[in-house]
Each structure stands twice: as C-alpha cells, then as structure tokens.
C-alpha cells in the first residue's frame, strides 16, 4: 500500500494535509496586503508569465520594460520582475490510474526529466492520483529528491484528475517558497471519479492569486476511441489555459513524451513573475480579469498567464 499522504477532497471543502518538516505555518508569498499608489488598500499580486514565439519557443529577455499588465482594463504599474532561470517551485501531478499501465516507463522518464531540468535551488512536490490523490513528495530541495518516489506508480483504479489538480494547486499556493511556480499534469486527460466538474475546478484554481503556471503533458489512452481521446485532450487544454494560463502538449507515443518533457522544461525555465498592486477596496470575491501585453513583441507571439483571479479580503 502506498505510504504517501492522501489528499482528501469533498464538495466545497478541501483538505490538503502536508507533513513536510519545516513547512507548517508558511504564509503565501504571492499575495500581500499593502496600499496602492492612491493610498487605498490593495494586494501585491505575483503573476507567472510565459511568452512563446510563433515556433512555440520561449522568448527571452522579458522584464518590466517589455511587459504590461491590465487589471479589469486598468493599466497597473509592474513593481518588480523575478527573472527567468532562477529557482522555481515545481509540482508534478502524475496520473496513476488504470489507463496508464502501458505508459508507466515513459511517464516516469518524463517526470524525472522535468525534475532533473530544474535550476539549482528549486524545490519539487509530487502528487500521484487515481481515484484518490497521494502526496508522495512534499516540497523538497531538488538536489535531494528521491527519484524512486517520483517514478512510483501502481496504475490501477479510476481517475479523479480534476480533484487532484485543484488540491495540488491549493497546496502550492500555501507551501511554495519561490515566486516562480509551475504545476505539470502528466495524464491522458481521462476523468471519471472527481467530485468537481471542469468548470468548478477552473473556478477553484482562479480562487486565489499565486497559483502556479499550469502545464499538461498528455498522451493517448489506448483503451479509448479517437473521439474520447480528443475530448480528454480538450479537457486538459481548458484546464491549463483557464486554470493556470499555461500550455498543453500531447504526445502520440513514448518518444514524443521525452521530447515534449524537454520542451516543457525549457518553458518552465523561461517563466518570469511580474508583481503589481491590485486595488481591493470592496467586493471581496469579485473576479479580476487580467491581460498581459507585450507591445513590442514579434508577430505571432503568444503570452501565457493566469487569465484572472477572485479578489481576497484586504488585510487590516
């Protein structure tokens, strides 16, 4: 039996019990109350941003002079930028359901490659899921991660992917030590056991600033029809785009999984974090629509970032 901590998920209530030494009581560094330029209460929001050129390669040199941020249509000053290439907090959410049995080796290889591609000083968290989710590696310095636990798979049971991703994302917000954050889903995108719908999961992921950039490395389920595979792929794309502003790559075979894990590693390494103050003087819980721009960007560039967040109650 797996010894990892179980993520328990119930309708409307999330229990993510993490027993990593030294993690208790860690404050979310991504949102901190402070006055905005007008002196009114606001929150500094840390937003992970990725830019890809028309060939889907990461764009370098992103900074406060090349990026702009609008919050509900109002331009905000970028107060600081955490540049690419520094330490990052990475969470892997790995499908361990029965449908992955024939893909154990390439899934494990991809997960390990993502860990090995991290910059020095990064930290890693690993959640495996079937019809339940298991925290097999709490946030751990990348230099000391046990690769056997990263590869740990049983490949049995149903698939509660949406529940696992939301619980993991909430835990990243609460426990990550770095501003730069990424969550990578490795899954065929199947879903048959979550308590949440796709729409509810996206709402939960948008429920707090500080969520990591979401990526998905997908692969086909040999037991499913072409139409069902396409539906699973679309689910992954909607989840990453709306829930975390990120990218979904879908491999056709094990060889493509290896190359795509390298592509995702390059994207993760190229992420930057822009920090800005979002006024929050009234209506906590109201959705803030975000729009990141790069006016001098090349034709065909695409900008990836969380599309918005729900306001939190201002601090005292």
C-alpha positions in Angstrom: 0.0 0.0 0.0 1.2 3.5 -0.8 2.6 5.4 2.2 2.1 8.9 0.8 -0.3 11.4 2.5 -3.7 11.2 0.9 -5.4 14.4 -0.4 -9.0 14.2 0.7 -11.5 16.1 -1.4 -15.1 16.8 -0.6 -17.7 19.1 -2.2 -17.0 22.7 -1.2 -14.2 21.7 1.3 -10.6 20.8 0.6 -8.3 19.0 3.0 -4.7 19.0 1.8 -2.7 17.6 4.7 1.0 18.1 4.2 3.6 16.8 6.7 6.8 18.2 5.3 9.2 19.2 8.0 9.5 22.9 8.4 6.6 23.7 6.1 3.9 24.4 8.8 2.6 27.9 9.0 4.2 29.1 5.8 2.5 32.2 4.5 1.5 32.6 0.8 4.2 34.9 -0.6 2.1 35.6 -3.7 -0.4 38.0 -2.2 0.3 40.5 0.5 -1.9 43.4 1.6 -0.5 46.9 1.1 -1.7 50.4 -0.1 -1.7 51.1 -3.8 -0.4 54.3 -5.3 -3.6 56.1 -4.2 -3.1 55.0 -0.6 -6.1 52.7 -0.7 -5.9 49.1 0.4 -4.7 46.7 -2.2 -2.8 43.5 -2.8 0.5 42.8 -4.4 -0.1 40.0 -6.9 2.7 37.8 -8.2 1.8 36.6 -11.7 3.8 33.9 -13.6 4.2 34.8 -17.3 5.5 32.9 -20.3 5.9 34.1 -23.8 6.3 31.8 -26.8 7.3 32.9 -30.4 5.4 31.7 -33.4 7.6 28.5 -33.5 6.5 27.8 -29.8 10.0 28.5 -28.5 10.3 30.5 -25.2 11.1 34.2 -25.6 14.0 35.5 -23.5 14.6 39.0 -22.1 11.2 39.6 -20.5 11.2 42.4 -18.0 9.2 45.4 -16.7 10.1 47.4 -19.7 8.8 44.9 -22.3 5.6 43.7 -20.5 2.4 45.5 -19.5 -0.4 44.3 -17.2 -4.1 45.5 -17.1 -6.3 44.6 -14.2 -10.0 44.8 -15.2 -9.0 47.0 -18.1 -6.9 49.4 -16.0 -3.2 49.5 -16.6 -1.1 48.7 -13.5 2.5 49.5 -12.7 4.8 46.5 -12.7 6.6 47.0 -9.5 9.2 44.1 -9.9 10.0 41.2 -12.1 11.5 37.9 -11.0 13.6 36.9 -14.0 13.9 33.6 -15.8 16.4 30.9 -14.9 16.2 31.2 -11.1 14.8 28.7 -8.6 11.3 27.5 -9.1 8.7 25.6 -7.1 7.5 22.7 -9.3 4.6 20.4 -8.5 4.1 17.3 -10.6 0.6 15.8 -10.7 1.0 12.4 -12.2 -1.8 10.1 -13.4 -1.5 6.7 -11.8 -4.9 5.3 -12.8 -5.5 2.0 -14.6 -5.4 3.6 -18.0 -1.7 4.4 -17.6 -0.5 0.8 -17.2 1.2 0.6 -20.7 2.8 4.0 -20.2 4.5 3.6 -16.9 8.0 3.8 -18.2 7.6 6.9 -20.4 5.6 8.7 -17.7 8.3 8.0 -15.1 11.0 9.1 -17.5 9.2 12.3 -18.3 8.6 13.1 -14.6 12.3 12.5 -13.7 13.4 14.6 -16.7 11.3 17.5 -15.6 12.9 17.3 -12.1 16.4 17.0 -13.5 15.9 20.0 -15.7 15.2 22.4 -12.8 17.6 25.2 -11.9 19.7 24.8 -8.7 17.9 25.9 -5.6 14.5 24.8 -6.9 12.0 22.6 -4.9 9.8 19.7 -6.0 6.4 18.4 -4.9 4.9 15.2 -6.4 1.3 14.1 -6.3 0.2 10.8 -7.8 -3.5 10.3 -8.4 -6.0 7.6 -9.4 -9.5 7.8 -7.8 -7.6 9.3 -4.8 -4.6 11.6 -4.7 -1.4 10.8 -2.8 1.3 13.3 -1.8 4.4 11.2 -2.3 6.9 14.0 -2.2 6.2 17.2 -0.2 8.2 20.2 -1.3 11.8 19.0 -1.2 15.0 20.7 -2.5 15.6 19.4 -6.0 19.1 18.2 -5.1 17.7 15.7 -2.6 14.6 14.4 -4.3 14.2 10.6 -4.3 13.7 9.7 -7.9 12.2 6.4 -6.9 9.3 8.3 -5.4 8.9 10.4 -8.5 8.5 7.2 -10.5 6.3 5.5 -8.0 3.3 4.1 -9.9 0.7 1.3 -9.4 -1.6 2.1 -12.4 -4.9 1.0 -11.0 -8.3 2.4 -10.2 -10.4 5.3 -11.6 -9.3 8.8 -12.5 -10.0 11.9 -10.3 -7.7 14.3 -12.2 -9.7 17.5 -11.6 -9.8 17.0 -7.8 -6.1 16.2 -7.8 -5.0 19.2 -9.7 -7.1 21.6 -7.6 -5.9 20.1 -4.3 -2.3 20.3 -5.6 -2.6 23.8 -6.8 -4.1 25.0 -3.4 -1.1 23.3 -1.7 1.4 25.1 -4.0 -0.2 28.4 -3.0 0.1 27.6 0.7 3.5 25.9 0.7 5.8 27.1 -2.1 8.8 29.1 -1.2 9.6 30.6 -4.6 7.8 33.2 -6.6 8.3 31.3 -9.8 5.9 28.4 -9.8 4.8 25.6 -12.2 2.4 22.7 -12.0 2.8 20.0 -14.6 0.0 17.5 -15.2 1.1 14.2 -16.7 -2.1 12.4 -17.8 -4.1 11.1 -20.7 -6.8 13.6 -19.6 -9.4 11.0 -18.7 -11.8 11.8 -15.9 -14.4 9.6 -14.2 -14.1 10.0 -10.4 -13.7 13.7 -9.4 -16.3 15.4 -7.2 -15.7 18.6 -9.3 -16.8 19.4 -12.8 -14.3 21.1 -15.2 -16.0 24.4 -14.6 -15.8 24.1 -10.8 -12.2 23.1 -11.0 -11.3 26.1 -13.0 -13.2 28.3 -10.6 -11.2 26.8 -7.7 -7.9 27.4 -9.4 -8.8 31.0 -10.1 -9.9 31.4 -6.5 -6.6 32.8 -5.2 -3.7 34.8 -6.8 -0.4 32.9 -6.6 -1.5 29.8 -8.4 1.3 28.2 -10.4 1.5 28.3 -14.2 -0.2 25.1 -15.4 1.3 22.8 -18.0 0.0 19.4 -19.2 1.9 16.6 -20.9 -0.8 14.4 -22.4 -0.7 11.1 -24.1 -3.4 8.9 -25.7 -5.4 6.3 -23.8 -5.1 3.1 -25.9 -8.4 1.9 -24.5 -10.4 4.9 -25.7 -11.8 5.8 -29.1 -10.4 8.7 -31.1 -13.4 10.9 -30.2 -12.9 10.2 -26.5 -9.2 10.9 -26.8 -9.9 14.3 -28.4 -12.4 15.0 -25.6 -9.7 14.2 -23.0 -7.2 16.4 -24.8 -9.7 19.3 -24.8 -10.2 18.9 -21.1 -6.5 19.2 -20.5 -6.3 22.3 -22.7 -9.2 24.1 -21.0 -7.8 23.2 -17.5 -4.3 24.5 -18.2 -5.4 27.6 -20.1 -8.3 28.9 -17.9 -7.0 27.4 -14.6 -3.4 28.5 -14.9 -2.7 30.3 -18.1 -0.4 27.6 -19.3 0.4 25.1 -22.2 -0.8 21.6 -23.1 1.4 19.3 -25.2 0.0 15.9 -26.3 2.4 13.2 -27.3 1.5 10.4 -29.8 4.0 8.0 -28.3 6.7 7.4 -25.8 9.4 9.1 -27.9 7.4 12.2 -28.3 6.8 12.3 -24.5 10.6 12.5 -24.0 11.0 15.4 -26.4 7.9 17.2 -25.1 9.1 17.0 -21.5 12.3 18.8 -22.6 10.1 21.5 -24.3 8.1 22.0 -21.0 11.4 22.2 -19.1 12.5 25.0 -21.4 9.2 26.8 -20.9 9.4 26.5 -17.1 12.9 27.8 -17.1 11.8 30.8 -19.1 8.9 31.9 -16.9 9.1 35.3 -15.2 7.0 36.7 -12.4 5.6 40.2 -12.6 4.4 41.8 -9.4 1.8 44.6 -9.3 -0.7 46.0 -6.9 -4.4 45.2 -7.5 -6.7 47.6 -5.6 -9.2 45.6 -3.5 -11.2 48.2 -1.7 -14.6 46.5 -1.9 -16.4 43.4 -3.1 -14.0 40.6 -1.9 -14.7 37.6 -4.2 -15.2 39.7 -7.3 -13.3 38.4 -10.4 -10.4 40.4 -11.6 -9.7 39.9 -15.4 -6.0 40.2 -16.2 -4.5 41.0 -19.5 -0.7 40.8 -20.0 0.7 42.6 -23.1 4.0 43.0 -24.9 3.6 45.9 -27.2 6.9 45.5 -28.9 6.7 41.7 -29.3 7.2 40.0 -32.6 4.4 38.9 -34.8 2.9 35.6 -33.8 4.0 35.6 -30.2 1.6 34.2 -27.6 1.5 35.3 -23.9 0.6 32.8 -21.3 -0.6 33.9 -17.8 -3.5 33.3 -15.4 -6.5 35.0 -17.1 -7.8 36.4 -13.8 -8.4 35.8 -10.1 -11.0 36.4 -7.5 -10.3 39.2 -5.0 -9.3 38.3 -1.5 -10.4 40.3 1.6 -8.0 43.2 2.3 -5.8 42.8 5.4 -6.0 45.1 8.4 
